[in-house]
Amino acid sequence: MKPLPILVLLLLGSLAALAAADKEAEGLKTETISQGAARQAGEPGNDPARCEWFKDQALGMFIHWGVDCPLGTVISHHLVGSSKDYQDRFFSQMPGMFYPKDFQPEAWARLAKLVGMKYVVFTTKHHAGFCMWDTKTTDFNIMKTPYQKDITRELFDAFRAQGIKIGVYFSPDDFWMLHQQGYPITRTRPEANPAHNPELMQHNLAQIRELLTNYGKIDCLFFDGNPDQLKQLAWQIDPQILVTRGEMVTPEQKLPGEPLPGPWEANFTMGTEWPFKPTNEEYKSGTELIKMLIEVRAKGGNLLLNVGPDPDGVLPFEQTRLMRELALWLFINGEAIFEIRPWIVTNEKSVWFTQAKNTNTVYAIETDTPWPWATWRDFTIQSVRATQDTEVEVVGQTGENRCWSTEPCKATWKQQADGLHLRAMFAQRLYTNCKWPNPIVIRITHAEPVKAAVPQILAERKEAPRLFKSDPAK
């Protein structure tokens, strides 16, 4: 056999590199790193009851904020491959540049409450190693900045006051520690992994102990790196703490094609960046975020939606306006999103489904929008069968009347051989111009599953069901 030409070898190498880059962009590389060693039978783990609790939460706020923020760069990763001069200046100078003079965590918490977010996950320490709390383990922390206040405590206190559960994001990788030890800054060399760096492991264990013993009840932990020994310590301190990344599937900027077994959590930005990006940013629309949430819930997961505060401690206007659009949609349709479970199929074409937990109420979510105001629309769905007690109605409406009219607009149903026929009117005036671009939800009570219809529904699909077209670049 003749040896392959050098050009072909180079081309194959380039394709492999591109494939690896794509995989990392999809959040799969981080997912693999964060799995840790396989847990053996009898070892501690997430409590099953807490996993069921997590399935009910639906929506959380992810906050990426660190000492890099004033630069407007990607958080932490800009240090990989950087020069020694760049690193020296970063670690020595950037704490002096961090001064969020307008930070009002109570306002953030009120907004999260309005949206319906049930938990918050805060980057207490990202890969750069900067600690956003008053730690005794390093001087590279928030107390050595001009702000000189414990942001983690302020944030956790504000969100707890709104009844929102508390989550800690923690990076076992620590670039500051590698820099102190004289190692190259990386996530792939052995010394970057705490399992192969005893000093780093002890550093991390001490920090986890501080966070879990000095900041009140911590409900969940997100380990962005090898969680071994750290999650075991967490369960030793609090057996009820729930480990998300490091113990369950947590895809970034990507959704699975089919529902996943067990609890899982999708992590998404509103734009292309996790922390504050002052320029060159492209945001998703509110409708895209709503469809993303619908797909996540129809497939049994939670959505952890990210915000990136600016250097002054203010949430960017573009992000807060998107959150308010999501807030309005959930204020109307929250019952189809919270405390639900997947239906026997995720969707039938443009109609997606969820089912209220422990009941026979099904939600049919029409995503082919806009649905013109005050117009009737007819559907036929095959996976749901009505019973003699079934009632149907557009969620948020009574069906008795609409603005400027006393004519009834109540939804109706008819069960026939080819499926359940629904007729409904979108009659609630949500905008002055009556143009509402977002999905409409129909509640179907006392419903039964038609399992015999599932094979045909699946056979008609040409690809995995997707509502939100995820773009790893965003």
BALOZA-880773 format. One line per 3 residues: their letters; for each residue z, x, y of C-alpha. Coordinates in Angstrom, 1 decimal, always signed. Layout:
BEGIN
a	Z/X/Y ~ ...;
REM end
This chain:
BEGIN
mkp	+0.0/+0.0/+0.0 ~ -1.0/+1.4/+3.4 ~ +1.8/+1.9/+6.0;
lpi	+1.8/-0.6/+8.8 ~ +0.3/+0.6/+12.1 ~ +2.8/+1.6/+14.7;
lvl	+1.5/-1.1/+17.0 ~ +2.2/-3.8/+14.4 ~ +5.7/-2.4/+13.8;
lll	+6.4/-2.4/+17.6 ~ +5.2/-6.0/+17.7 ~ +7.4/-7.1/+14.9;
gsl	+10.3/-5.4/+16.5 ~ +9.6/-7.2/+19.8 ~ +9.4/-10.5/+18.0;
aal	+12.8/-9.8/+16.3 ~ +14.3/-8.9/+19.7 ~ +13.0/-12.1/+21.2;
aaa	+14.3/-14.2/+18.3 ~ +17.7/-12.5/+18.8 ~ +17.6/-13.3/+22.5;
dke	+16.7/-16.9/+21.9 ~ +19.6/-17.2/+19.4 ~ +22.1/-15.8/+21.9;
aeg	+20.7/-18.1/+24.6 ~ +21.3/-21.1/+22.4 ~ +25.0/-20.2/+22.2;
lkt	+24.8/-19.4/+18.5 ~ +25.7/-15.7/+18.8 ~ +29.0/-16.5/+20.5;
eti	+29.6/-19.2/+17.9 ~ +29.2/-16.6/+15.1 ~ +31.5/-14.1/+16.8;
sqg	+34.2/-16.7/+17.3 ~ +34.5/-17.9/+13.8 ~ +36.8/-15.1/+12.6;
aar	+37.8/-14.6/+9.0 ~ +37.5/-17.6/+6.6 ~ +40.8/-19.4/+6.4;
qag	+42.4/-19.3/+2.9 ~ +44.0/-22.3/+1.2 ~ +47.6/-22.9/+2.3;
epg	+47.1/-21.0/+5.6 ~ +47.9/-22.9/+8.9 ~ +45.1/-24.7/+10.6;
ndp	+44.3/-27.7/+12.9 ~ +46.4/-30.7/+12.0 ~ +44.1/-33.5/+10.7;
arc	+45.8/-36.1/+13.0 ~ +45.1/-33.9/+16.0 ~ +41.5/-33.6/+14.9;
ewf	+41.2/-37.5/+14.9 ~ +42.9/-37.5/+18.3 ~ +40.3/-35.0/+19.6;
kdq	+37.4/-37.3/+18.4 ~ +38.7/-40.0/+20.7 ~ +38.7/-37.8/+23.9;
alg	+34.9/-37.8/+24.3 ~ +34.8/-35.9/+27.6 ~ +36.5/-32.8/+29.1;
mfi	+36.1/-30.6/+32.1 ~ +35.3/-26.9/+31.6 ~ +36.2/-24.6/+34.5;
hwg	+34.6/-21.2/+34.7 ~ +36.3/-19.2/+37.5 ~ +37.2/-15.6/+37.8;
vdc	+37.3/-12.5/+39.9 ~ +33.5/-12.2/+39.8 ~ +33.1/-15.4/+41.7;
plg	+32.6/-13.8/+45.2 ~ +29.6/-12.0/+43.9 ~ +27.9/-15.1/+42.6;
tvi	+26.9/-13.4/+39.4 ~ +27.1/-14.4/+35.7 ~ +30.8/-14.2/+34.7;
shh	+31.8/-10.9/+33.0 ~ +28.5/-10.2/+31.2 ~ +27.1/-8.3/+34.2;
lvg	+29.5/-5.4/+33.2 ~ +27.7/-4.8/+29.9 ~ +25.4/-1.9/+30.3;
ssk	+26.4/-1.2/+33.9 ~ +27.1/+2.2/+35.3 ~ +30.5/+3.8/+35.5;
dyq	+30.3/+3.7/+39.3 ~ +29.6/-0.1/+39.1 ~ +32.5/-0.6/+36.7;
drf	+35.0/+1.5/+38.7 ~ +34.2/-0.4/+41.9 ~ +34.3/-3.8/+40.1;
fsq	+37.8/-3.2/+38.6 ~ +39.2/-1.6/+41.8 ~ +37.7/-3.7/+44.5;
mpg	+37.0/-7.2/+43.3 ~ +40.6/-8.4/+43.1 ~ +40.8/-7.7/+46.8;
mfy	+37.9/-10.0/+47.4 ~ +39.3/-13.0/+45.6 ~ +40.9/-15.4/+48.1;
pkd	+40.3/-19.2/+47.4 ~ +41.8/-20.3/+50.6 ~ +40.7/-24.0/+50.2;
fqp	+41.8/-24.4/+46.6 ~ +43.1/-28.0/+46.1 ~ +43.7/-28.5/+42.4;
eaw	+45.0/-32.0/+43.0 ~ +41.5/-33.0/+44.3 ~ +39.9/-31.5/+41.2;
arl	+42.2/-33.4/+39.0 ~ +41.7/-36.7/+40.8 ~ +37.9/-36.3/+40.4;
akl	+38.2/-35.5/+36.7 ~ +40.4/-38.6/+36.3 ~ +37.8/-40.8/+38.1;
vgm	+35.1/-39.5/+35.9 ~ +37.2/-40.3/+32.8 ~ +37.7/-36.8/+31.6;
kyv	+40.5/-36.6/+29.1 ~ +41.2/-32.9/+29.0 ~ +40.5/-29.7/+31.0;
vft	+39.7/-26.2/+29.6 ~ +40.3/-23.4/+32.1 ~ +39.1/-19.8/+31.8;
tkh	+42.5/-18.1/+32.0 ~ +40.9/-14.8/+30.9 ~ +37.2/-14.3/+30.5;
hag	+35.6/-11.2/+28.9 ~ +36.1/-9.1/+32.1 ~ +39.8/-9.2/+31.3;
fcm	+41.0/-10.6/+34.7 ~ +44.0/-12.8/+34.2 ~ +44.1/-16.0/+36.3;
wdt	+47.9/-16.2/+35.7 ~ +51.0/-14.3/+36.6 ~ +51.0/-11.9/+33.6;
ktt	+53.2/-8.9/+32.8 ~ +50.6/-7.4/+30.6 ~ +48.3/-6.0/+33.3;
dfn	+47.9/-5.5/+37.1 ~ +44.4/-6.9/+36.8 ~ +45.5/-10.4/+37.6;
imk	+45.7/-13.1/+40.2 ~ +49.0/-12.0/+41.7 ~ +47.3/-8.7/+42.8;
tpy	+44.7/-10.6/+45.0 ~ +45.1/-11.8/+48.6 ~ +45.8/-15.3/+47.1;
qkd	+49.0/-14.1/+45.4 ~ +49.7/-17.4/+43.7 ~ +49.5/-18.4/+40.0;
itr	+46.3/-20.5/+39.9 ~ +46.7/-21.3/+36.2 ~ +50.1/-22.9/+36.9;
elf	+48.9/-24.8/+40.0 ~ +45.9/-26.1/+38.1 ~ +47.8/-27.2/+34.9;
daf	+50.5/-28.9/+37.0 ~ +47.8/-30.9/+39.0 ~ +45.9/-32.0/+35.9;
raq	+49.0/-33.0/+34.0 ~ +50.1/-35.2/+36.9 ~ +46.9/-37.2/+36.3;
gik	+47.6/-37.5/+32.6 ~ +44.8/-35.1/+31.6 ~ +45.5/-32.8/+28.6;
igv	+45.5/-29.1/+29.0 ~ +43.2/-26.6/+27.3 ~ +43.2/-22.8/+27.6;
yfs	+40.0/-20.8/+27.3 ~ +40.9/-17.2/+26.3 ~ +38.6/-14.2/+25.6;
pdd	+39.9/-11.8/+22.9 ~ +37.2/-9.4/+24.3 ~ +38.6/-7.5/+27.3;
fwm	+36.3/-5.3/+29.3 ~ +39.1/-4.0/+31.5 ~ +40.9/-2.7/+28.4;
lhq	+37.8/-1.0/+27.1 ~ +37.3/+0.6/+30.5 ~ +40.9/+1.8/+30.5;
qgy	+40.5/+3.2/+27.1 ~ +37.3/+5.0/+28.0 ~ +35.0/+3.0/+25.7;
pit	+31.6/+1.6/+26.7 ~ +31.8/-2.0/+27.8 ~ +30.2/-4.1/+25.0;
rtr	+30.8/-7.1/+22.8 ~ +29.2/-5.5/+19.7 ~ +30.8/-2.1/+19.1;
pea	+33.8/-2.1/+16.7 ~ +36.4/-1.2/+19.4 ~ +35.4/-4.3/+21.3;
npa	+36.8/-6.4/+18.5 ~ +40.6/-6.7/+18.6 ~ +40.6/-6.4/+14.8;
hnp	+39.5/-2.8/+15.2 ~ +41.4/-2.0/+18.3 ~ +45.2/-2.2/+17.8;
elm	+46.1/-1.7/+21.5 ~ +43.7/-4.6/+22.5 ~ +45.2/-6.8/+19.7;
qhn	+48.7/-6.3/+21.0 ~ +47.6/-6.9/+24.5 ~ +46.0/-10.2/+23.5;
laq	+48.9/-11.3/+21.4 ~ +51.3/-10.8/+24.3 ~ +49.0/-12.8/+26.6;
ire	+48.7/-15.7/+24.2 ~ +52.5/-15.8/+23.9 ~ +52.8/-15.9/+27.7;
llt	+50.3/-18.7/+28.1 ~ +51.8/-20.8/+25.3 ~ +55.5/-20.4/+26.2;
nyg	+55.5/-20.3/+30.0 ~ +53.0/-23.0/+31.0 ~ +54.2/-26.2/+29.4;
kid	+52.5/-28.1/+26.6 ~ +49.0/-26.6/+25.8 ~ +46.9/-29.1/+23.9;
clf	+43.9/-27.1/+22.9 ~ +42.7/-23.5/+22.7 ~ +39.2/-22.2/+23.0;
fdg	+38.8/-18.6/+21.7 ~ +35.6/-17.0/+23.0 ~ +35.6/-14.1/+20.5;
npd	+37.3/-13.2/+17.2 ~ +40.4/-15.5/+17.0 ~ +42.0/-13.7/+14.0;
qlk	+45.8/-13.3/+14.5 ~ +45.6/-15.1/+17.9 ~ +45.1/-18.6/+16.5;
qla	+47.7/-17.9/+13.8 ~ +50.2/-17.0/+16.5 ~ +49.3/-20.2/+18.4;
wqi	+49.9/-22.4/+15.4 ~ +53.2/-20.5/+14.8 ~ +54.3/-21.3/+18.3;
dpq	+53.0/-24.9/+18.3 ~ +51.7/-26.4/+15.0 ~ +50.2/-29.3/+16.9;
ilv	+48.0/-27.1/+19.1 ~ +44.3/-27.7/+18.5 ~ +41.9/-24.7/+18.2;
trg	+38.4/-25.7/+19.2 ~ +36.1/-22.6/+19.3 ~ +37.4/-20.4/+16.5;
emv	+38.0/-23.3/+14.2 ~ +35.3/-25.9/+14.8 ~ +31.6/-26.0/+15.9;
tpe	+31.2/-25.6/+19.6 ~ +27.5/-25.2/+20.5 ~ +26.6/-24.0/+24.0;
qkl	+23.7/-25.5/+25.9 ~ +22.3/-27.0/+22.7 ~ +22.9/-30.1/+20.6;
pge	+22.6/-30.5/+16.8 ~ +19.7/-32.4/+15.5 ~ +21.9/-34.6/+13.3;
plp	+25.6/-35.7/+13.3 ~ +28.0/-33.0/+12.2 ~ +30.9/-33.5/+9.9;
gpw	+34.4/-33.2/+11.4 ~ +35.2/-32.8/+15.1 ~ +32.9/-30.7/+17.3;
ean	+32.4/-30.0/+20.9 ~ +29.2/-29.4/+23.0 ~ +29.5/-27.1/+26.0;
ftm	+27.1/-27.6/+28.8 ~ +26.6/-26.6/+32.4 ~ +25.3/-28.9/+35.1;
gte	+22.8/-26.3/+36.2 ~ +21.8/-22.9/+34.7 ~ +25.0/-21.0/+35.3;
wpf	+28.7/-21.3/+34.2 ~ +30.4/-19.9/+37.3 ~ +29.4/-20.5/+40.9;
kpt	+25.8/-19.6/+41.6 ~ +25.2/-19.6/+45.3 ~ +21.3/-19.5/+45.2;
nee	+18.5/-20.0/+42.7 ~ +20.2/-22.8/+40.9 ~ +18.6/-25.8/+39.3;
yks	+20.7/-28.8/+38.4 ~ +20.2/-31.5/+35.8 ~ +20.0/-35.1/+37.0;
gte	+22.8/-37.5/+36.6 ~ +20.7/-39.5/+34.1 ~ +20.2/-36.3/+32.0;
lik	+24.0/-35.8/+31.9 ~ +24.6/-39.4/+30.9 ~ +22.0/-39.2/+28.1;
mli	+23.5/-35.9/+27.0 ~ +26.9/-37.6/+26.7 ~ +25.4/-40.6/+24.8;
evr	+23.7/-38.3/+22.3 ~ +26.9/-36.2/+21.8 ~ +29.0/-39.3/+21.1;
akg	+26.4/-40.9/+18.9 ~ +26.5/-37.7/+16.8 ~ +30.3/-37.7/+16.7;
gnl	+31.1/-34.9/+19.1 ~ +32.8/-34.3/+22.5 ~ +31.2/-33.1/+25.7;
lln	+32.9/-30.3/+27.6 ~ +31.1/-30.4/+30.9 ~ +31.4/-27.3/+33.1;
vgp	+32.1/-26.9/+36.8 ~ +32.0/-23.6/+38.7 ~ +34.2/-23.4/+41.8;
dpd	+33.0/-21.4/+44.8 ~ +34.9/-18.4/+46.3 ~ +36.8/-20.6/+48.6;
gvl	+38.1/-22.7/+45.8 ~ +35.9/-25.7/+46.3 ~ +33.8/-27.5/+43.7;
pfe	+30.1/-27.4/+44.8 ~ +28.8/-30.6/+46.3 ~ +25.9/-30.7/+43.9;
qtr	+28.3/-30.8/+41.0 ~ +30.7/-33.3/+42.5 ~ +27.8/-35.8/+43.2;
lmr	+26.6/-35.5/+39.7 ~ +30.2/-36.2/+38.4 ~ +30.4/-39.3/+40.6;
ela	+27.2/-40.7/+39.1 ~ +28.7/-40.1/+35.7 ~ +32.0/-41.7/+36.9;
lwl	+30.2/-44.9/+37.9 ~ +28.4/-45.1/+34.6 ~ +31.6/-44.6/+32.6;
fin	+33.6/-47.0/+34.8 ~ +31.2/-49.6/+33.5 ~ +30.4/-48.4/+30.0;
gea	+33.4/-46.3/+29.0 ~ +34.3/-48.6/+26.1 ~ +31.1/-47.4/+24.4;
ife	+32.0/-43.7/+24.7 ~ +35.8/-43.4/+24.3 ~ +37.6/-44.0/+21.0;
irp	+34.4/-44.6/+19.1 ~ +32.8/-43.3/+16.0 ~ +29.1/-42.8/+15.0;
wiv	+27.2/-45.8/+13.6 ~ +25.3/-45.6/+10.3 ~ +22.3/-44.3/+12.3;
tne	+22.3/-42.4/+15.6 ~ +19.5/-44.5/+17.1 ~ +16.5/-46.7/+16.6;
ksv	+13.9/-45.3/+18.9 ~ +15.2/-45.7/+22.5 ~ +18.3/-47.7/+21.4;
wft	+21.3/-45.4/+20.6 ~ +24.5/-46.6/+18.9 ~ +28.3/-46.1/+18.8;
qak	+30.9/-48.1/+17.1 ~ +34.4/-48.9/+18.4 ~ +37.0/-47.2/+16.3;
ntn	+38.6/-49.3/+13.6 ~ +36.7/-52.4/+14.6 ~ +33.3/-54.1/+13.9;
tvy	+32.1/-53.9/+17.5 ~ +28.8/-52.0/+17.9 ~ +27.3/-50.7/+21.1;
aie	+23.6/-50.7/+21.5 ~ +22.6/-48.3/+24.4 ~ +19.2/-48.8/+25.8;
tdt	+18.0/-45.5/+27.1 ~ +14.4/-46.5/+28.0 ~ +15.1/-46.8/+31.7;
pwp	+14.9/-47.8/+34.4 ~ +15.5/-51.3/+33.4 ~ +14.5/-53.4/+36.4;
wat	+17.3/-55.5/+37.9 ~ +17.4/-59.2/+37.1 ~ +14.8/-59.0/+34.4;
wrd	+15.1/-60.0/+30.7 ~ +14.5/-57.5/+28.0 ~ +14.0/-58.2/+24.2;
fti	+15.0/-55.9/+21.4 ~ +14.9/-56.0/+17.6 ~ +17.3/-53.7/+15.7;
qsv	+17.4/-53.3/+12.0 ~ +20.7/-51.4/+11.3 ~ +22.9/-54.2/+12.7;
rat	+23.5/-57.6/+11.3 ~ +25.2/-60.4/+13.3 ~ +27.7/-62.8/+11.8;
qdt	+28.7/-66.3/+12.7 ~ +31.3/-64.9/+15.1 ~ +29.1/-62.4/+16.8;
eve	+28.9/-62.4/+20.6 ~ +26.6/-60.2/+22.6 ~ +26.6/-59.2/+26.3;
vvg	+25.7/-56.4/+28.6 ~ +28.9/-54.3/+29.1 ~ +30.4/-54.9/+32.5;
qtg	+28.8/-58.3/+33.0 ~ +30.0/-61.9/+32.2 ~ +26.5/-63.3/+31.9;
enr	+27.5/-66.3/+34.1 ~ +25.6/-65.4/+37.2 ~ +24.2/-62.6/+39.3;
cws	+24.0/-61.6/+42.9 ~ +22.1/-64.3/+45.0 ~ +21.8/-66.6/+42.1;
tep	+23.9/-69.1/+40.2 ~ +21.6/-69.2/+37.2 ~ +23.2/-68.0/+34.0;
cka	+22.0/-64.7/+32.5 ~ +24.0/-64.5/+29.3 ~ +22.7/-62.4/+26.5;
twk	+21.6/-64.1/+23.3 ~ +21.0/-63.1/+19.7 ~ +19.1/-64.4/+16.7;
qqa	+19.3/-62.9/+13.2 ~ +15.9/-63.0/+11.4 ~ +14.4/-61.3/+8.3;
dgl	+13.0/-58.4/+10.3 ~ +16.3/-57.6/+12.1 ~ +18.7/-58.7/+14.8;
hlr	+16.8/-60.0/+17.9 ~ +18.6/-59.5/+21.2 ~ +17.7/-60.8/+24.6;
amf	+19.6/-59.6/+27.7 ~ +19.4/-59.3/+31.4 ~ +20.6/-56.4/+33.5;
aqr	+22.2/-58.4/+36.3 ~ +24.9/-56.2/+37.8 ~ +24.0/-55.0/+41.3;
lyt	+25.1/-51.3/+41.3 ~ +23.0/-50.0/+44.2 ~ +21.9/-51.7/+47.4;
nck	+18.3/-51.4/+46.5 ~ +19.1/-52.7/+42.9 ~ +17.3/-49.7/+41.4;
wpn	+19.6/-48.3/+38.7 ~ +18.0/-45.5/+36.6 ~ +20.6/-45.1/+33.9;
piv	+21.1/-46.5/+30.4 ~ +22.4/-50.1/+29.9 ~ +24.9/-50.9/+27.1;
iri	+25.0/-54.1/+25.0 ~ +28.2/-55.0/+23.2 ~ +27.7/-56.6/+19.7;
tha	+30.9/-58.0/+18.2 ~ +31.7/-58.9/+14.6 ~ +28.7/-56.8/+13.5;
epv	+27.9/-55.6/+10.0 ~ +25.9/-52.5/+9.0 ~ +22.6/-52.9/+7.2;
kaa	+22.7/-49.8/+5.1 ~ +19.5/-50.8/+3.3 ~ +17.6/-50.4/+6.5;
vpq	+18.6/-46.8/+7.0 ~ +16.0/-45.1/+4.7 ~ +13.1/-46.9/+6.5;
ila	+14.6/-46.0/+10.0 ~ +14.9/-42.4/+9.0 ~ +11.4/-42.3/+7.4;
erk	+9.8/-43.5/+10.6 ~ +11.2/-40.4/+12.5 ~ +8.9/-37.5/+12.9;
eap	+11.7/-35.1/+14.0 ~ +15.5/-35.0/+14.4 ~ +16.8/-37.6/+16.8;
rlf	+17.1/-36.3/+20.4 ~ +17.9/-38.1/+23.6 ~ +18.7/-35.2/+25.9;
ksd	+16.1/-32.4/+25.8 ~ +18.3/-29.4/+25.9 ~ +16.9/-26.2/+27.5;
pak	+18.8/-23.1/+26.5 ~ +17.7/-21.5/+29.9 ~ +19.8/-24.2/+31.6;
REM end
